[in-house]
Amino acid sequence: MPGQDRETFIKQIDLNQGILHKVCGMFCHVIQDKEDLYQEIIIQLWKSWSKFKGESKLSTWMYRVALNTAISMASKTKKHKHAENLSPENLKI
């Protein structure tokens, strides 16, 4: 399907950026976090760009990749924050 065509990829990101920003907004409330998530979504889309088989609409596939990336990052952030709470300074002995 799209293969590794950089120009096509960039065009599709431009056409579907609303979907990507919506996912970022659902998971992040701080602008810097939204920007970080958006960047990570773009990276994950590029990494999997050649694997898109056209079995769904491209926008649907992009939404799924964005959602999975956001869920993964939220999970990592939650685990990291939980680990911070277990630091010796925060434990009352």
Secondary structure, DSSP 8 states (H G I E B T S, - for coil): --TT-HHHHHHHHHHHHHHHHHHHHHH--SHHHHHHHHHHHHHHHHHHGGG--SSS-HHHHHHHHHHHHHHHHHHHHHHHHHHHHTSTTT---
